[in-house]
Amino acid sequence: MYRENYIEALRNDLLELVEKYLSPVAMRYGYSEVPLESNIKWRPLVLVVGNYSSGKSTLINDFLGAKIQATGQAPTDDSFTVITFGEGEDGESDAQPRVVEERDGKFLLNDPEYPFETLRKHGQRFTAHFRLKKVNSPFLRNLAIIDTPGMLDSITERDRGYNYQEVIGDFAQMADLVLVLFDPHKAGTVRETHTSLRDTLPARTFEDRVLFVLNRIDECASLIDLLQVYGTLCWNLSQMTGRKDIPPIRLTYSSHVAEHKGGELGSDLSYLRYLENQRTELKNAVLQAPRFRLDNLASFVETHGERLSHFLEALLAYGRNRRRFLSRFSLWGLLLGVLIGAGSAGGLTAAGLIGPDPYLLGGAAALGGGLALVLWLTLGLRWARARFHREQLRRLDDLTPLPNQTRRDSWQAVQALVRSTLTQNQGRFPLKTVRGEYAHVHRVHREGSQDIREALNELATLGEGESPAWTEAEGESLPRGLPAAGR
């Protein structure tokens, strides 16, 4: 129990770090439309995607122990359905899992309890195809499942009315586990599946969060048939993902559906008994989603801390360049004013307009030099500042060193935001404020992330009744070095 309480305390600390240090910066500069913590404050999420008729709904029904989602050979449900736990009327006494509450997309997108506010950007057509089901299944007590419309071959954004890949990407970014389902008849050949695996998922989540599942294997007439389908899927995955190594593929099927096929002519399903462990392992992997949650939250803090730190670093570099430019420009203006002032006095004297009176010479020099300096610092500065700004935007990559791929990846994620911010404010922002924001965010990225990982590594070595050594020594519930937001 202590271990679970400590994990929950560390989870709350991560959320507090995000809320106090990262979200204010993310909201101020348009990095995120909603507070970052709103995307991670809810329960662990398992996203289920795949071809139409790949058995997504049947698999979910098997997990839940009841027919909650509609099933069929043709596409039967074109909605994104969030399935979460809900108490029945009699609480724990309800034996048969069933839907105890349903809500529509407008409710989901506007209730702050749920992390879906950012999805409002996908428009009314998406909202109409988004819903919530609360089910009193024990399987959902510590996680939620998101069922998705089946991927198709010829459908377009215009047909759906919203950008399907963008929605899948947003859900994948929130999810702690993504199940990608295939069936023996369409083993990775659908166009939307290719786009998701090649572009959407790699850009929005991590490889270790994605599980590939060959479902409905009971439709293979024999073991030879299954091996041929498996080989085809491996080949297609290597082409779609661009990976040389083939990721593990889980094999599963619905036992109660398979019971009705055992006697079909020409079928030999005896091989299924050797794959029972695959079904069990897949179910256990889904149930592990809450354990992945803490590690995923740490990755969330690291990723956004790194990107926001890089963003602010670029702004600081621009601000320092601008300050140096203005200093040099002002110095040149001062020197030009002195030269023009001296030239004015000398010219007036040579022309006989003023005598050698030092007061007249000084006044003429001051007038000429002052007028030149004013023009330099108004008209000249306006032109030069605009030219400097255009040049900095043109050479945006020079604002930050990119010595390795990690830095290049984070820069790619924030480069457009840097350009947009500098364009909107014309490069004018309080350098002192940005410097303070950078100090906080950079500390979260460097020190906070390191301390979080150390705590997670130590927790991984502990038994259920053990507590971390540093908590016993220090009497604290959190690592010593963790930033003050969570202490």
C-alpha positions as semicolon CSV with decimal commas, in nm:
position;residue;x (nm);y (nm);z (nm)
1;M;0,000;0,000;0,000
2;Y;0,287;0,236;0,079
3;R;0,428;0,184;-0,268
4;E;0,097;0,274;-0,435
5;N;0,056;0,581;-0,214
6;Y;0,407;0,696;-0,297
7;I;0,349;0,646;-0,670
8;E;0,033;0,857;-0,642
9;A;0,226;1,125;-0,453
10;L;0,496;1,131;-0,721
11;R;0,228;1,149;-0,991
12;N;0,071;1,451;-0,819
13;D;0,414;1,610;-0,793
14;L;0,471;1,571;-1,167
15;L;0,136;1,733;-1,238
16;E;0,223;2,019;-1,004
17;L;0,555;2,076;-1,179
18;V;0,375;2,103;-1,510
19;E;0,104;2,329;-1,370
20;K;0,341;2,571;-1,195
21;Y;0,637;2,595;-1,434
22;L;0,549;2,466;-1,780
23;S;0,183;2,554;-1,840
24;P;0,214;2,931;-1,779
25;V;0,491;2,955;-2,041
26;A;0,310;2,721;-2,282
27;M;-0,010;2,926;-2,260
28;R;0,159;3,266;-2,279
29;Y;0,340;3,193;-2,604
30;G;0,081;2,976;-2,777
31;Y;0,271;2,647;-2,734
32;S;-0,057;2,497;-2,608
33;E;-0,416;2,618;-2,625
34;V;-0,502;2,471;-2,284
35;P;-0,294;2,407;-1,970
36;L;-0,056;2,119;-2,035
37;E;-0,165;1,935;-1,724
38;S;-0,519;1,902;-1,863
39;N;-0,383;1,641;-2,107
40;I;-0,236;1,417;-1,837
41;K;-0,446;1,469;-1,525
42;W;-0,702;1,196;-1,601
43;R;-0,673;0,820;-1,574
44;P;-0,447;0,597;-1,789
45;L;-0,567;0,566;-2,149
46;V;-0,549;0,275;-2,394
47;L;-0,611;0,373;-2,757
48;V;-0,736;0,100;-2,993
49;V;-0,693;0,163;-3,367
50;G;-0,699;-0,058;-3,674
51;N;-0,858;-0,146;-4,007
52;Y;-1,233;-0,167;-4,027
53;S;-1,355;-0,517;-3,929
54;S;-1,020;-0,594;-3,763
55;G;-1,209;-0,692;-3,448
56;K;-1,148;-0,383;-3,233
57;S;-1,495;-0,384;-3,081
58;T;-1,497;-0,762;-3,032
59;L;-1,162;-0,746;-2,851
60;I;-1,286;-0,464;-2,628
61;N;-1,601;-0,661;-2,549
62;D;-1,387;-0,959;-2,451
63;F;-1,185;-0,736;-2,217
64;L;-1,498;-0,593;-2,058
65;G;-1,683;-0,923;-2,031
66;A;-1,997;-0,807;-2,213
67;K;-2,115;-0,685;-2,553
68;I;-2,067;-0,312;-2,505
69;Q;-1,957;-0,214;-2,857
70;A;-2,142;-0,310;-3,175
71;T;-1,967;-0,568;-3,390
72;G;-1,992;-0,687;-3,748
73;Q;-1,805;-0,766;-4,068
74;A;-1,878;-0,427;-4,226
75;P;-1,793;-0,092;-4,061
76;T;-2,044;-0,068;-3,775
77;D;-1,937;0,235;-3,571
78;D;-1,782;0,557;-3,701
79;S;-1,744;0,721;-3,360
80;F;-1,456;0,774;-3,123
81;T;-1,584;0,619;-2,800
82;V;-1,426;0,676;-2,459
83;I;-1,512;0,378;-2,240
84;T;-1,448;0,430;-1,871
85;F;-1,560;0,291;-1,539
86;G;-1,895;0,378;-1,386
87;E;-2,075;0,240;-1,084
88;G;-2,398;0,050;-1,145
89;E;-2,715;0,132;-0,957
90;D;-2,631;-0,131;-0,697
91;G;-2,263;-0,049;-0,688
92;E;-2,038;-0,352;-0,664
93;S;-2,333;-0,592;-0,663
94;D;-2,381;-0,558;-1,040
95;A;-2,244;-0,884;-1,175
96;Q;-2,299;-0,838;-1,548
97;P;-2,104;-0,548;-1,701
98;R;-2,326;-0,302;-1,885
99;V;-2,339;0,062;-1,993
100;V;-2,455;0,266;-1,694
101;E;-2,422;0,612;-1,853
102;E;-2,372;0,764;-2,198
103;R;-2,279;1,122;-2,286
104;D;-2,220;1,303;-2,614
105;G;-1,915;1,480;-2,754
106;K;-2,018;1,827;-2,641
107;F;-2,020;1,706;-2,282
108;L;-1,679;1,541;-2,316
109;L;-1,515;1,843;-2,478
110;N;-1,642;2,091;-2,219
111;D;-1,620;1,903;-1,892
112;P;-1,289;1,993;-1,719
113;E;-1,280;1,648;-1,556
114;Y;-1,176;1,499;-1,891
115;P;-0,855;1,578;-2,084
116;F;-1,021;1,642;-2,420
117;E;-1,052;2,023;-2,435
118;T;-0,786;2,049;-2,705
119;L;-0,998;1,835;-2,939
120;R;-1,252;2,114;-2,983
121;K;-1,033;2,240;-3,267
122;H;-1,147;1,948;-3,484
123;G;-1,492;2,099;-3,531
124;Q;-1,856;2,005;-3,512
125;R;-1,838;1,696;-3,732
126;F;-1,585;1,541;-3,500
127;T;-1,790;1,641;-3,195
128;A;-2,089;1,459;-3,345
129;H;-1,873;1,145;-3,371
130;F;-1,734;1,157;-3,018
131;R;-1,901;1,003;-2,714
132;L;-1,856;0,858;-2,367
133;K;-1,972;0,527;-2,223
134;K;-1,943;0,443;-1,855
135;V;-1,940;0,069;-1,793
136;N;-1,943;-0,111;-1,459
137;S;-1,670;-0,354;-1,564
138;P;-1,388;-0,426;-1,315
139;F;-1,149;-0,423;-1,612
140;L;-1,193;-0,045;-1,634
141;R;-1,135;0,034;-1,269
142;N;-0,785;0,171;-1,327
143;L;-0,790;0,266;-1,695
144;A;-1,005;0,388;-1,984
145;I;-1,025;0,262;-2,343
146;I;-1,075;0,472;-2,656
147;D;-1,236;0,281;-2,943
148;T;-1,190;0,441;-3,287
149;P;-1,356;0,426;-3,629
150;G;-1,199;0,163;-3,854
151;M;-0,935;0,279;-4,098
152;L;-1,040;0,268;-4,463
153;D;-0,870;0,266;-4,799
154;S;-1,040;0,534;-5,005
155;I;-1,200;0,770;-4,754
156;T;-1,078;1,130;-4,732
157;E;-1,096;1,416;-4,482
158;R;-1,376;1,561;-4,690
159;D;-1,573;1,237;-4,653
160;R;-1,534;1,226;-4,276
161;G;-1,572;1,599;-4,218
162;Y;-1,264;1,619;-3,996
163;N;-0,896;1,529;-4,019
164;Y;-0,889;1,168;-3,903
165;Q;-0,510;1,149;-3,879
166;E;-0,491;1,464;-3,667
167;V;-0,749;1,323;-3,427
168;I;-0,566;0,990;-3,405
169;G;-0,244;1,180;-3,340
170;D;-0,398;1,383;-3,057
171;F;-0,536;1,069;-2,890
172;A;-0,204;0,886;-2,936
173;Q;-0,024;1,173;-2,764
174;M;-0,252;1,134;-2,460
175;A;-0,250;0,754;-2,452
176;D;-0,027;0,540;-2,235
177;L;-0,070;0,242;-2,466
178;V;-0,174;0,216;-2,832
179;L;-0,307;-0,112;-2,974
180;V;-0,284;-0,136;-3,355
181;L;-0,507;-0,419;-3,478
182;F;-0,492;-0,610;-3,806
183;D;-0,698;-0,898;-3,936
184;P;-0,596;-1,186;-4,167
185;H;-0,782;-1,040;-4,466
186;K;-0,623;-0,691;-4,462
187;A;-0,283;-0,742;-4,304
188;G;-0,163;-0,384;-4,324
189;T;-0,273;-0,290;-4,674
190;V;-0,523;-0,013;-4,595
191;R;-0,411;0,338;-4,693
192;E;-0,516;0,511;-4,369
193;T;-0,326;0,244;-4,173
194;H;-0,015;0,311;-4,378
195;T;-0,040;0,685;-4,307
196;S;-0,094;0,626;-3,935
197;L;0,202;0,392;-3,896
198;R;0,438;0,583;-4,123
199;D;0,362;0,940;-4,017
200;T;0,103;0,996;-3,745
201;L;0,204;0,760;-3,464
202;P;0,584;0,810;-3,488
203;A;0,532;1,186;-3,468
204;R;0,291;1,180;-3,173
205;T;0,396;0,893;-2,946
206;F;0,687;0,662;-2,863
207;E;0,760;0,321;-3,014
208;D;0,746;0,143;-2,680
209;R;0,385;0,255;-2,630
210;V;0,263;0,084;-2,949
211;L;0,158;-0,283;-2,954
212;F;0,082;-0,457;-3,284
213;V;-0,194;-0,719;-3,273
214;L;-0,296;-0,971;-3,538
215;N;-0,657;-1,032;-3,437
216;R;-0,920;-1,283;-3,554
217;I;-0,657;-1,549;-3,618
218;D;-0,932;-1,810;-3,578
219;E;-1,029;-1,716;-3,936
220;C;-0,707;-1,878;-4,061
221;A;-0,811;-2,224;-4,174
222;S;-0,490;-2,387;-4,053
223;L;-0,152;-2,320;-3,897
224;I;0,002;-2,292;-4,246
225;D;-0,256;-2,029;-4,334
226;L;-0,173;-1,837;-4,015
227;L;0,201;-1,846;-4,090
228;Q;0,141;-1,705;-4,437
229;V;-0,073;-1,422;-4,298
230;Y;0,185;-1,353;-4,026
231;G;0,465;-1,333;-4,282
232;T;0,261;-1,094;-4,499
233;L;0,195;-0,869;-4,201
234;C;0,565;-0,867;-4,104
235;W;0,659;-0,762;-4,457
236;N;0,395;-0,488;-4,469
237;L;0,498;-0,355;-4,126
238;S;0,861;-0,333;-4,233
239;Q;0,755;-0,129;-4,535
240;M;0,516;0,097;-4,344
241;T;0,729;0,166;-4,038
242;G;1,061;0,182;-4,221
243;R;1,215;-0,034;-3,948
244;K;1,460;-0,311;-4,028
245;D;1,364;-0,504;-3,715
246;I;1,012;-0,642;-3,699
247;P;0,828;-0,532;-3,382
248;P;0,661;-0,804;-3,172
249;I;0,315;-0,895;-3,298
250;R;0,057;-1,036;-3,055
251;L;-0,179;-1,303;-3,187
252;T;-0,532;-1,314;-3,052
253;Y;-0,892;-1,404;-3,122
254;S;-1,229;-1,419;-2,953
255;S;-1,273;-1,756;-2,785
256;H;-1,653;-1,751;-2,793
257;V;-1,650;-1,663;-3,164
258;A;-1,397;-1,937;-3,240
259;E;-1,618;-2,199;-3,074
260;H;-1,865;-2,169;-3,362
261;K;-1,600;-2,224;-3,629
262;G;-1,431;-2,538;-3,512
263;G;-1,652;-2,763;-3,722
264;E;-1,634;-2,569;-4,048
265;L;-1,538;-2,774;-4,352
266;G;-1,164;-2,766;-4,425
267;S;-1,077;-2,592;-4,100
268;D;-0,822;-2,720;-3,852
269;L;-0,815;-2,482;-3,556
270;S;-0,626;-2,713;-3,325
271;Y;-0,333;-2,469;-3,333
272;L;-0,533;-2,214;-3,132
273;R;-0,473;-2,398;-2,805
274;Y;-0,105;-2,317;-2,835
275;L;-0,181;-1,946;-2,855
276;E;-0,398;-1,910;-2,546
277;N;-0,103;-1,752;-2,365
278;Q;-0,095;-1,476;-2,631
279;R;-0,449;-1,369;-2,543
280;T;-0,362;-1,367;-2,174
281;E;-0,041;-1,169;-2,229
282;L;-0,223;-0,908;-2,436
283;K;-0,487;-0,862;-2,168
284;N;-0,219;-0,831;-1,901
285;A;-0,030;-0,578;-2,115
286;V;-0,342;-0,361;-2,131
287;L;-0,392;-0,392;-1,756
288;Q;-0,035;-0,267;-1,710
289;A;-0,130;0,074;-1,856
290;P;-0,153;0,234;-1,508
291;R;0,208;0,129;-1,439
292;F;0,317;0,288;-1,766
293;R;0,142;0,608;-1,664
294;L;0,408;0,734;-1,424
295;D;0,690;0,671;-1,669
296;N;0,487;0,840;-1,943
297;L;0,426;1,141;-1,719
298;A;0,800;1,166;-1,661
299;S;0,856;1,155;-2,039
300;F;0,588;1,422;-2,077
301;V;0,771;1,653;-1,835
302;E;1,105;1,583;-2,005
303;T;0,974;1,636;-2,358
304;H;0,782;1,956;-2,296
305;G;1,044;2,088;-2,055
306;E;1,309;2,037;-2,322
307;R;1,103;2,195;-2,598
308;L;0,992;2,497;-2,395
309;S;1,348;2,543;-2,271
310;H;1,471;2,537;-2,631
311;F;1,199;2,784;-2,733
312;L;1,294;3,031;-2,460
313;E;1,663;2,980;-2,535
314;A;1,601;3,095;-2,894
315;L;1,410;3,402;-2,773
316;L;1,695;3,489;-2,538
317;A;1,946;3,454;-2,820
318;Y;1,736;3,686;-3,036
319;G;1,705;3,934;-2,748
320;R;2,080;3,936;-2,686
321;N;2,149;3,984;-3,058
322;R;1,900;4,269;-3,069
323;R;2,050;4,439;-2,765
324;R;2,401;4,415;-2,912
325;F;2,273;4,546;-3,244
326;L;2,102;4,845;-3,078
327;S;2,414;4,921;-2,874
328;R;2,635;4,916;-3,182
329;F;2,384;5,119;-3,380
330;S;2,361;5,382;-3,105
331;L;2,740;5,400;-3,078
332;W;2,772;5,450;-3,454
333;G;2,505;5,718;-3,431
334;L;2,698;5,894;-3,157
335;L;3,021;5,885;-3,357
336;L;2,836;6,005;-3,666
337;G;2,684;6,290;-3,466
338;V;3,027;6,397;-3,342
339;L;3,168;6,390;-3,693
340;I;2,873;6,576;-3,843
341;G;2,879;6,827;-3,556
342;A;3,249;6,895;-3,605
343;G;3,202;6,915;-3,981
344;S;2,911;7,157;-3,941
345;A;3,112;7,390;-3,718
346;G;3,412;7,373;-3,951
347;G;3,200;7,434;-4,259
348;L;3,022;7,735;-4,111
349;T;3,355;7,881;-4,000
350;A;3,513;7,828;-4,342
351;A;3,215;7,993;-4,506
352;G;3,252;8,292;-4,279
353;L;2,902;8,251;-4,136
354;I;3,031;8,235;-3,780
355;G;3,343;8,360;-3,620
356;P;3,600;8,171;-3,417
357;D;3,394;8,225;-3,102
358;P;3,412;7,893;-2,909
359;Y;3,051;7,929;-2,790
360;L;2,925;7,970;-3,146
361;L;3,141;7,681;-3,266
362;G;3,019;7,459;-2,983
363;G;2,656;7,552;-3,045
364;A;2,685;7,484;-3,417
365;A;2,855;7,152;-3,351
366;A;2,594;7,052;-3,094
367;L;2,307;7,153;-3,322
368;G;2,444;6,970;-3,625
369;G;2,547;6,663;-3,430
370;G;2,223;6,648;-3,231
371;L;2,010;6,678;-3,546
372;A;2,210;6,402;-3,713
373;L;2,179;6,178;-3,404
374;V;1,803;6,233;-3,383
375;L;1,757;6,141;-3,749
376;W;1,985;5,841;-3,704
377;L;1,794;5,715;-3,400
378;T;1,449;5,766;-3,556
379;L;1,438;5,714;-3,930
380;G;1,767;5,527;-3,951
381;L;1,694;5,306;-3,652
382;R;1,347;5,216;-3,781
383;W;1,491;5,100;-4,112
384;A;1,786;4,920;-3,954
385;R;1,572;4,746;-3,690
386;A;1,332;4,615;-3,956
387;R;1,628;4,490;-4,160
388;F;1,781;4,324;-3,853
389;H;1,449;4,154;-3,774
390;R;1,410;4,019;-4,129
391;E;1,767;3,889;-4,125
392;Q;1,717;3,713;-3,791
393;L;1,400;3,543;-3,917
394;R;1,579;3,438;-4,233
395;R;1,862;3,284;-4,030
396;L;1,645;3,145;-3,752
397;D;1,853;2,829;-3,713
398;D;2,151;3,041;-3,608
399;L;1,974;3,134;-3,285
400;T;2,049;2,797;-3,129
401;P;2,328;2,538;-3,152
402;L;2,214;2,203;-3,297
403;P;2,506;1,967;-3,226
404;N;2,306;1,642;-3,213
405;Q;1,983;1,479;-3,325
406;T;1,809;1,536;-2,992
407;R;1,860;1,910;-3,022
408;R;1,752;1,904;-3,387
409;D;1,433;1,716;-3,298
410;S;1,336;1,959;-3,022
411;W;1,418;2,256;-3,247
412;Q;1,199;2,115;-3,521
413;A;0,914;2,097;-3,269
414;V;0,940;2,466;-3,166
415;Q;1,092;2,642;-3,468
416;A;0,755;2,746;-3,610
417;L;0,647;2,878;-3,269
418;V;0,968;3,085;-3,241
419;R;0,904;3,234;-3,583
420;S;0,539;3,304;-3,503
421;T;0,622;3,467;-3,167
422;L;0,894;3,691;-3,312
423;T;0,670;3,788;-3,603
424;Q;0,379;3,881;-3,379
425;N;0,575;4,091;-3,131
426;Q;0,827;4,221;-3,389
427;G;1,106;4,097;-3,167
428;R;1,009;4,324;-2,878
429;F;0,968;4,143;-2,547
430;P;1,096;4,192;-2,191
431;L;1,429;4,012;-2,189
432;K;1,436;3,996;-1,809
433;T;1,100;3,818;-1,797
434;V;1,206;3,562;-2,059
435;R;1,531;3,504;-1,872
436;G;1,339;3,424;-1,553
437;E;1,100;3,190;-1,738
438;Y;1,393;3,012;-1,897
439;A;1,561;2,959;-1,559
440;H;1,249;2,788;-1,418
441;V;1,174;2,576;-1,723
442;H;1,538;2,476;-1,771
443;R;1,559;2,367;-1,409
444;V;1,252;2,147;-1,449
445;H;1,400;1,998;-1,765
446;R;1,746;1,932;-1,618
447;E;1,711;1,880;-1,244
448;G;1,345;1,781;-1,217
449;S;1,363;1,522;-1,494
450;Q;1,680;1,369;-1,352
451;D;1,536;1,341;-1,001
452;I;1,212;1,194;-1,134
453;R;1,401;0,926;-1,327
454;E;1,611;0,843;-1,022
455;A;1,296;0,801;-0,814
456;L;1,137;0,579;-1,081
457;N;1,450;0,364;-1,109
458;E;1,456;0,312;-0,736
459;L;1,087;0,232;-0,723
460;A;1,137;-0,033;-0,992
461;T;1,371;-0,224;-0,757
462;L;1,142;-0,218;-0,454
463;G;0,897;-0,479;-0,334
464;E;0,540;-0,400;-0,240
465;G;0,617;-0,330;0,126
466;E;0,946;-0,148;0,086
467;S;1,002;0,229;0,085
468;P;1,283;0,418;-0,091
469;A;1,597;0,457;0,119
470;W;1,603;0,834;0,087
471;T;1,251;0,865;0,232
472;E;1,360;0,681;0,545
473;A;1,678;0,886;0,576
474;E;1,522;1,224;0,512
475;G;1,164;1,177;0,627
476;E;1,038;1,309;0,296
477;S;0,796;1,177;0,040
478;L;0,985;1,318;-0,257
479;P;1,349;1,328;-0,374
480;R;1,564;1,605;-0,231
481;G;1,650;1,765;-0,564
482;L;1,299;1,788;-0,704
483;P;1,203;2,149;-0,788
484;A;1,013;2,333;-0,521
485;A;0,676;2,311;-0,696
486;G;0,617;1,962;-0,568
487;R;0,786;1,974;-0,232
